[in-house]
Amino acid sequence: MSTRTYVYYCSGHGDLPLERRPSVHIVSSAPQHVFSDSIALGALYRYAEIDPVIVQPLAYRVDRQKSVQVLRAFLSKKDALLETEVIWLKSVNAVCVLSDAAFLGCSAAKAAGIPSALVTNFTFDSVYSYLATTFVDHPSLHPSHHIDSLLPDIPVQESDLIPLVQHIHAGYRCADLLLLLPGNIPIPSFPIDPLLPASRWVDTLSNRFLPEIISRLGCDESVKLYPSIPFPSTSTLSQKLVCRMVKRAPLLVRPPTTAYLPQGRSDLLNSIGVPPELHDASTTKILIVSFGGQVFRTPTPSRSTQGSWSFTAPSSGCWTHPIEIENSQDGYKINSPRIATSSHIWIPGAPPAHKPPMTPKSVSCGLSFSMVPPTPVIEQRIEPTIDNSEEFEARLLPDSSWIAIVCGVTKEQWQSQSDPDSELPEGFYLAPKDVYMPDLTAVADVLLGKLGYGTVAECVDAQTPFVYVSRPLFVEEHGLRILLDNEGVGVELPRASYEAGDWAEAVQEAWELGRDAKAKHRKAGGSNKRQEQGRQMASSFVDWVEEFGGFERRCLKLGYRLVDMYRS
């Protein structure tokens, strides 16, 4: 029997380690290195433009108007892109498509006459339709920077969004199976209710899902689904009666390696430069700071005046997915006189946070970075101001028993730390860009970042408390917050507190809430239950695919570990 060909369409936030026996193609607009683990196991990679993206000028803000522009531009060439994918699927004799969560992959599969499945916790018809919400994301008022003031939040009219979102919704309707990941929001292309737009699912006063929406987040068999879209008459499946299904998927995460072993923990911390006397988990607590999917570039001097930044955007104004910025001319170009300054800490993927001055209640752990957010803005010079009043008592870390490890640094930035003027302050360390995040999450006592599926899933799996800065205009957040409430520990850090460098209270609260569960998980050496659940789901998925072709059941074990690096 010939090798079966599976095709995985990934919108740039997943990872797909697979065994070698099936032939697996990964199609994505994310760069090839994102899938290096999968490719090492035999998966084949192909770059293709397969979906539009939401424009995020900062890690926790959404530019509604530019997002709609990006969507319009993609839809203007959708038919040509679809034709290309259909021809390619036929050329590789694909037997199915698995999509996370590119609607074009589902449309292409249907047109090519093969089944498709969505594996996701959200879809972009919900995300784009939510841009109509009347909830306004007001800018921070902290004086440390004024980037937010350049980006007024303007709701998009429903009448403008409806014809655009219909294209996305129609693509997802072509999927025959939904593997529903934990932390989900409603998937409106499968259940008939609730209807789009997603802006009607949320109470704008509390910015939380309405109770009736929460009650519909499950996948009860009694839920009425939209009927299947017929296969083309030229397909062998055109006469097959297809019943669309929704199946609850397990939490899909990459497993840590040896981080729960004392030697494994020490090896990891040594690779980061943490001295041996700080390796003992009983005496040193670790805060991981990661806003995910961003790229560091070595800064170049713009002025001799310390503390001044020059923000320059390209004339094109185009946005690319955060994961592609490294190979793109688009995006912020941020120049800083040096990496470390006395006034601010720059976390890759986030705006500058004020570095609190030394007070009896503060900790010496300030740091300044030059970072590259994913979206360009207009050119503007920013003169940071510093609150030197004696009453300012903001703290980055709770006390001297804590250290912080910052993620998102390129190799060049890492090496540049040899400059004496750019040395890291005591208590802060930079993780190499290629650090294996499941190991880092395993050793963490608390993680600080934005809500995205990959980060939330790994925190839940590792029992690591999560301090998050909200992204109120990204509707996926509502489902992830519920997942944290039910299966993990989540503490929201207000944006103003993040930017003021006042992290300590939230970090301490999260640690106290989750320390017992974390200690128990460490003592047990972690758990491999997620991997077994993933194998079971993969086997069930292969069975489902085989039913379509009427092929004899074969012992194909397909292990999936899907992780979102900008959901991070």
C-alpha positions in Angstrom: 0.0 0.0 0.0 1.4 3.4 -0.9 2.3 6.0 1.7 -0.6 8.2 2.7 0.0 12.0 2.4 -1.3 14.3 5.1 -1.2 18.1 4.7 -1.1 20.5 7.7 -2.0 24.1 7.0 -0.6 26.3 9.8 -1.3 30.0 10.1 2.1 30.6 11.7 1.6 29.8 15.3 1.9 26.0 15.5 4.5 23.2 15.6 3.9 19.7 14.3 6.3 16.9 15.3 5.4 13.7 13.5 6.6 10.2 13.1 8.2 9.3 9.7 5.8 6.7 8.4 3.1 8.9 6.9 4.1 11.5 4.4 3.4 14.9 6.1 3.5 18.3 4.4 3.5 21.5 6.4 2.2 24.5 4.5 2.6 27.9 6.3 3.6 31.5 5.9 5.8 31.1 8.9 9.5 30.5 8.1 10.9 27.0 7.9 12.9 27.1 11.1 9.7 27.3 13.1 9.0 23.7 12.2 12.6 22.4 12.5 11.5 19.7 15.1 8.9 18.4 12.7 11.2 18.5 9.7 13.8 16.6 11.6 11.2 13.8 12.0 10.4 13.7 8.3 7.8 16.4 7.7 8.1 18.3 4.4 7.8 22.1 4.5 6.4 24.4 1.9 5.9 28.2 2.2 2.6 29.6 1.0 0.5 32.7 1.6 -2.5 31.1 3.2 -4.2 33.6 5.5 -4.5 37.2 6.5 -3.3 38.4 10.0 -4.4 40.7 12.7 -2.2 43.8 12.9 -0.7 44.2 16.4 1.4 47.4 16.8 2.3 46.3 20.3 2.1 43.0 22.0 -1.3 43.8 23.6 -2.9 46.2 21.2 -4.8 45.7 17.9 -4.9 48.2 15.0 -8.4 47.6 13.7 -8.2 49.7 10.6 -5.0 48.2 9.3 -6.3 44.7 10.1 -9.2 45.3 7.8 -6.9 46.6 5.2 -4.8 43.4 5.4 -7.9 41.3 5.1 -9.2 43.2 2.1 -5.8 42.8 0.4 -5.8 39.0 1.0 -9.4 38.5 -0.1 -8.6 40.3 -3.4 -6.3 37.5 -4.4 -8.1 34.7 -2.6 -9.3 32.9 -5.7 -5.9 32.8 -7.3 -4.3 31.5 -4.0 -7.1 28.9 -3.7 -6.5 27.6 -7.2 -2.8 27.3 -6.5 -3.5 25.2 -3.3 -6.0 22.9 -5.1 -3.5 22.1 -7.8 -0.7 21.5 -5.3 -2.9 19.2 -3.1 -3.7 17.1 -6.1 -0.1 17.0 -7.2 1.0 15.4 -3.9 -2.0 13.0 -3.8 -3.1 14.4 -0.4 -5.7 12.4 1.4 -6.6 15.0 4.0 -5.9 18.5 5.3 -5.5 19.5 8.9 -5.7 23.2 9.5 -4.8 25.5 12.4 -6.6 27.7 11.6 -6.2 28.8 8.0 -9.6 28.9 6.3 -8.0 28.7 2.9 -6.7 25.2 3.7 -10.3 24.0 4.3 -11.6 25.6 1.1 -8.8 24.0 -0.9 -9.4 20.6 0.6 -13.0 20.7 -0.3 -12.3 21.8 -3.9 -9.7 19.1 -4.2 -12.2 16.5 -3.1 -10.5 15.4 0.2 -11.7 15.8 3.8 -10.3 18.4 6.1 -10.3 19.0 9.9 -9.8 22.1 11.9 -7.6 21.8 15.1 -7.9 25.0 17.0 -9.4 26.9 19.9 -10.6 29.9 17.8 -11.1 30.9 14.2 -10.5 34.2 12.4 -14.1 34.8 11.4 -14.7 35.4 15.2 -11.5 37.5 15.5 -12.2 39.8 12.6 -15.9 40.2 13.4 -14.9 41.3 16.9 -13.3 44.4 15.5 -16.8 45.8 15.5 -17.0 45.8 19.3 -17.8 49.2 20.9 -15.4 48.4 23.7 -12.6 51.0 23.2 -9.0 50.0 24.1 -7.9 53.2 25.8 -4.2 54.0 25.8 -2.1 53.9 28.9 -1.5 57.2 30.7 1.9 56.3 32.2 4.5 58.9 31.3 7.3 56.5 30.5 6.2 56.5 26.8 3.5 57.6 24.4 3.4 54.9 21.7 -0.2 54.2 22.5 -1.2 57.8 21.9 -0.2 57.4 18.3 -2.7 54.6 17.8 -6.3 55.7 18.5 -8.6 52.7 18.8 -11.5 53.1 16.3 -14.2 50.4 16.1 -15.0 49.1 12.6 -18.6 49.3 11.4 -20.4 45.9 11.3 -21.6 46.7 7.8 -18.0 47.0 6.6 -17.0 43.7 8.3 -19.9 41.4 7.4 -19.1 40.9 3.6 -15.4 40.3 4.5 -16.0 37.9 7.3 -18.4 35.9 5.2 -15.5 34.8 3.0 -13.6 33.5 6.1 -16.7 31.8 7.5 -17.5 30.1 4.2 -14.0 28.7 4.1 -14.3 27.2 7.6 -17.7 25.7 6.6 -15.8 23.4 4.2 -14.1 21.6 7.2 -15.7 18.2 8.0 -14.2 17.7 11.5 -13.4 20.1 14.4 -10.8 19.0 16.9 -11.6 21.6 19.6 -8.7 22.6 21.7 -9.0 23.6 25.4 -9.3 27.4 26.0 -11.8 27.7 23.1 -14.2 30.4 22.2 -17.3 29.6 20.0 -16.4 28.2 16.5 -19.3 29.7 14.5 -18.7 27.6 11.4 -19.7 24.4 13.2 -22.5 25.0 15.8 -25.4 27.1 14.4 -25.4 29.1 17.6 -24.0 31.6 18.6 -24.1 33.7 15.5 -21.5 36.2 14.4 -20.4 38.9 15.0 -18.3 38.0 18.0 -18.7 41.5 19.3 -22.2 40.5 20.5 -20.7 37.7 22.7 -19.1 40.0 25.2 -20.3 42.4 27.9 -18.6 45.6 27.0 -18.7 46.9 30.6 -16.9 43.9 32.1 -15.1 42.9 28.9 -16.1 39.3 29.6 -18.1 36.7 27.8 -21.9 36.8 28.4 -23.2 33.9 30.6 -25.1 32.4 27.7 -21.9 32.3 25.6 -20.0 30.6 28.3 -22.7 27.9 28.5 -22.1 27.1 24.8 -18.4 26.6 24.9 -18.6 22.8 25.1 -19.1 20.3 22.3 -22.2 18.4 23.5 -23.5 16.0 20.9 -26.9 17.6 21.2 -25.5 20.8 19.7 -26.9 21.4 16.2 -24.2 21.8 13.6 -24.3 23.3 10.1 -24.6 20.6 7.4 -21.6 19.3 5.4 -20.7 21.1 2.2 -20.8 18.6 -0.7 -17.6 17.5 -2.4 -17.2 18.3 -6.1 -18.9 15.9 -8.5 -15.5 14.9 -9.8 -14.5 13.6 -6.4 -14.8 10.0 -5.3 -16.4 11.3 -2.1 -19.2 13.2 -3.9 -21.7 10.4 -3.2 -20.5 9.8 0.4 -22.8 10.9 3.2 -20.7 13.0 5.5 -21.8 14.0 9.0 -19.8 16.9 10.4 -18.4 16.3 13.9 -16.9 18.2 16.8 -14.5 16.3 19.1 -12.8 17.6 22.2 -9.1 17.6 21.8 -6.6 17.3 24.6 -4.2 20.1 25.6 -1.5 19.9 23.0 1.9 20.9 24.2 5.6 20.2 23.6 7.0 18.2 26.5 10.0 19.4 28.5 13.2 17.4 28.3 15.1 17.1 31.6 14.2 20.4 33.2 12.5 18.7 36.2 15.7 16.8 37.1 18.3 18.7 39.2 21.0 18.3 36.6 18.7 19.2 33.8 17.6 22.4 35.6 21.3 23.3 36.3 22.3 22.6 32.7 19.5 24.9 31.4 20.4 27.7 33.8 24.1 27.4 33.1 23.3 27.8 29.4 21.6 31.1 30.3 24.4 32.3 32.5 22.7 32.0 35.8 25.5 31.2 38.5 25.3 27.8 40.2 24.4 29.3 43.6 21.1 30.4 42.1 20.1 27.0 40.7 18.4 25.6 43.8 14.6 25.9 43.4 14.2 25.9 47.2 16.1 29.2 47.6 15.8 31.0 44.2 12.5 31.8 42.4 12.4 32.4 38.7 10.3 34.9 36.7 10.2 34.2 33.0 9.3 37.3 30.9 8.2 36.5 27.4 5.8 38.3 25.0 6.3 35.8 22.2 7.1 35.8 18.5 9.2 38.9 18.5 12.7 39.6 17.1 15.5 41.5 18.7 17.9 43.6 16.5 21.1 45.1 17.7 20.5 48.8 18.2 22.5 51.6 16.6 23.1 55.0 18.1 20.7 57.7 17.0 21.7 60.5 19.4 24.2 61.1 22.1 21.5 62.0 24.6 20.9 59.0 26.8 17.2 58.0 27.2 16.0 59.2 23.8 14.4 56.9 21.2 13.8 57.4 17.5 10.9 55.4 16.0 11.0 55.1 12.2 8.5 53.2 10.1 9.0 52.2 6.5 7.0 54.1 3.9 5.1 51.0 2.7 3.2 50.8 6.0 2.7 47.0 5.3 2.5 44.6 8.2 3.9 41.0 8.2 3.3 38.2 10.7 5.5 38.8 13.8 7.4 35.5 13.1 8.6 36.8 9.8 9.9 40.1 10.9 13.5 38.9 11.0 13.5 38.6 7.2 11.4 41.6 6.4 12.0 45.3 6.1 8.6 46.1 7.6 8.1 46.8 11.3 9.6 49.1 13.9 13.1 50.3 13.6 14.0 51.3 17.1 17.3 52.8 17.9 18.7 53.2 21.4 22.0 54.7 22.5 22.8 51.5 24.3 21.0 48.3 25.4 21.1 49.1 29.1 19.9 52.5 30.3 19.0 53.9 33.7 15.3 54.6 33.1 13.6 51.7 31.2 13.4 48.0 30.6 12.5 46.9 27.1 11.0 43.4 26.8 11.0 42.0 23.3 7.5 42.3 21.9 6.3 44.8 24.5 6.5 48.6 24.9 9.0 50.1 27.3 8.4 49.6 31.0 9.6 52.1 33.5 12.5 51.0 35.5 11.8 52.0 39.1 14.4 54.1 40.8 16.2 52.6 43.8 14.1 53.0 47.0 14.1 51.1 50.2 11.3 48.9 48.8 12.7 48.4 45.3 15.0 45.8 43.9 18.0 46.4 41.8 16.8 44.7 38.6 16.3 47.2 35.9 17.2 46.7 32.3 16.7 48.5 29.0 16.3 46.8 25.6 15.8 47.8 22.0 12.9 45.7 20.7 11.0 45.1 17.5 7.2 45.0 17.8 5.3 43.5 14.9 3.7 46.5 13.3 5.1 49.8 12.0 3.8 53.2 13.2 4.4 56.7 12.0 7.7 58.3 12.8 7.8 59.9 16.2 10.5 60.9 18.7 9.8 59.9 22.2 11.4 61.6 25.2 10.9 59.3 28.2 10.2 60.9 31.6 11.0 59.4 34.9 9.2 59.8 38.2 11.9 60.4 40.8 9.5 61.1 43.6 10.2 59.5 46.9 6.6 58.1 46.9 7.3 56.0 43.8 7.6 52.4 45.1 7.0 50.3 42.0 9.0 47.1 42.0 9.8 44.7 39.2 10.5 41.7 41.4 9.0 40.9 44.8 12.4 40.5 46.7 16.0 39.5 46.4 15.1 35.8 46.3 13.8 36.3 42.7 15.7 36.4 39.4 14.2 37.2 36.0 15.0 35.5 32.6 14.0 37.5 29.6 13.1 35.8 26.3 13.2 36.9 22.7 16.8 37.9 22.1 18.8 37.2 19.0 22.3 35.7 19.0 23.8 39.1 18.0 22.0 40.9 20.9 23.1 38.1 23.3 26.7 38.6 22.2 26.5 42.3 22.5 26.1 42.1 26.2 29.9 41.9 26.5 29.9 45.7 26.2 30.6 47.0 29.7 28.1 49.8 29.2 25.4 47.2 28.4 25.9 44.7 31.2 22.8 43.2 32.7 21.9 44.4 36.2 22.0 42.0 39.0 19.1 39.5 38.9 18.2 39.7 35.2 19.4 37.3 32.6 18.8 36.9 28.9 17.7 33.5 27.4 19.2 32.6 24.0 16.7 33.1 21.2 16.6 29.4 20.5 15.9 28.4 24.1 13.4 25.5 24.4 10.4 27.2 26.0 8.8 24.1 27.6 12.0 23.6 29.6 12.1 27.3 30.6 8.4 27.2 31.5 9.1 24.1 33.6 11.8 25.8 35.7 9.8 29.0 36.1 8.0 29.8 39.3 5.9 32.5 37.4 5.7 33.6 33.8 4.9 37.1 32.7 3.6 37.7 29.1 0.5 38.0 26.9 -2.3 35.4 26.6 -1.7 33.1 23.7 -2.6 29.4 23.3 1.0 28.1 23.3 2.1 30.0 26.4 -1.2 29.3 28.3 -1.1 25.6 27.4 2.5 25.2 28.5 1.9 27.0 31.8 -1.2 24.8 32.5 0.8 21.7 31.7 3.8 22.8 33.8 1.6 24.2 36.6 3.4 27.5 36.2 1.4 30.6 37.4 0.8 33.1 34.6 0.8 36.9 35.1 -0.6 38.3 31.9 -1.2 41.7 30.3 -4.5 41.7 28.6 -5.1 42.0 24.8 -8.8 43.2 25.1 -9.4 43.3 21.3 -8.3 39.8 20.6 -11.4 37.7 21.3 -9.4 34.5 21.7 -8.3 35.8 25.1 -11.7 35.2 26.7 -11.5 31.4 26.2 -7.8 31.3 27.4 -8.7 33.2 30.5 -11.4 30.6 31.3 -8.9 27.8 30.8 -6.5 29.5 33.2 -9.2 30.0 35.8 -10.3 26.3 35.6 -7.0 24.5 35.2 -4.2 26.9 36.1 -3.4 30.2 37.8 -3.8 33.5 36.0 -3.3 36.9 37.5 -3.9 40.0 35.3 -1.4 42.8 35.4 -2.9 46.1 34.3 -1.2 47.6 31.4 -0.3 50.8 33.3 1.3 48.6 36.0 3.4 46.8 33.4 4.6 50.0 31.9 5.2 51.6 35.3 7.5 48.6 36.1 5.2 47.7 39.0 5.2 43.9 38.5 6.1 42.6 42.0 2.7 42.5 43.6 1.1 40.5 40.7 4.1 38.2 40.5 3.9 37.5 44.3 0.2 36.9 44.1 0.5 34.5 41.3 3.3 32.6 43.0 1.3 32.3 46.3 -1.7 31.0 44.4 0.2 28.4 42.5 3.2 27.4 44.5 1.7 24.3 46.1 0.6 22.8 42.7 3.9 23.8 41.2 5.9 22.1 44.0 3.8 19.0 43.7 4.3 18.9 39.9 8.1 19.3 40.3 8.3 16.6 42.9 6.5 14.2 40.5 8.9 15.1 37.7 6.2 16.4 35.5 3.8 14.2 33.6 3.7 12.5 30.2 -0.1 12.3 30.1 -0.3 15.0 27.4 1.8 13.0 25.0 -0.3 9.9 25.5 -3.5 11.9 24.9 -2.0 13.4 21.8 -1.2 10.0 20.4 -4.7 8.8 21.1 -6.2 11.8 19.3 -3.8 11.3 16.4 -4.8 7.6 16.1 -8.5 8.6 16.2 -7.9 11.2 13.5 -6.1 8.7 11.2 -9.1 6.3 11.7 -11.4 9.1 10.6 -9.4 9.9 7.5 -9.2 6.2 6.6 -13.0 5.9 6.7 -13.3 8.4 3.9 -11.2 6.5 1.5 -12.4 3.0 2.6 -8.8 2.0 3.2 -7.9 -0.9 5.5 -6.9 0.3 9.0 -3.2 0.6 9.3 -1.0 1.1 12.3 -0.1 4.7 11.7 0.7 6.5 14.9 0.6 10.2 14.3 1.8 12.4 17.2 0.8 16.0 17.2 2.2 18.8 19.4 0.8 22.1 18.1 2.2 25.3 19.7 1.2 29.1 18.6 4.7 31.2 18.8 2.6 34.8 18.2 -0.3 33.3 20.3 2.5 33.6 22.6 
